């Protein structure tokens, strides 16, 4: 097995069936230096316990997934969603403090799709901006960067009305770059004809909060959420995208985030080993 790249991070979604203890153990035992966590397994054990487990693992913390889902109109459900995001901000700050040196206090936001019965895409995007305005002071006080993640347009109706990096940056521009940035995920933005220009823009604005990699391959499964592949198995040009991100001066960890039923069915340690190899082959050659 290749020696893990010093910037590789295993996003916990890649080994989704593993509980937090297992995820931390197999990542650390493989020599991977960093992990991105998800809220559900953290909350299963409780934040204080999760923070101690992370500290004991010796791993860096690269991001927390996820906040968002705040495109709802005004009312109790929207208020509850904003309160949940405030809790996610608190979790992110605590975990970043517990992680090894170099940990990042980054909360990834999947903003949400169209509210039930709505066709108002423009209005939903404006509510994203409003939600960030409601959360910005909390994030700033906690030292957390909110990372808007544009998702591929096939998810616009149900998961994210923000579909391009340019849209994410337009919304983020209302806020300080230390408070609102963007998640650059190859799976979601590889197709965009303006992607290289928008990556450069994101870099010049200091808004690349995290870089996430996985591959795109067709045909897509019936559940398109589970259509991510190991880097190098599909059609994404990791050379161009990775070089563009690195040219901005991005110096944080690079997460591999995979949603794939076959990968999830594999043993977590085997998945981590294969992730190390695929990263070494497809992504690492394009790093400084």
Secondary structure, 3 states (H helix, E strand, C coil): CCCCCCCEEEEHHHHCCCCHHHHHHHHHHCCCCEEEEEHHHHHHHCHHHHHHHHHHHCCEEEEEEEEECCCCCCCHHHHHHHHHHHHHHHHHHHHHHHCCCCCCCEEEEECECCCCCCCCHHHHHHHHHHHHHHHHHHHHHHCCEEEEECCCHHHCCCCECCCCHHHHHHHHCCCCCCCEEEEEEHHHHCCCCCHHHHHHHHHHCCCEEEEEECEECCCCCCCHHHCEECCCCCCCCHHHHHHHHHHCCCCCCEEECCCCHHHHHCCHHHHHHHHHHHHHHHCHHHCC
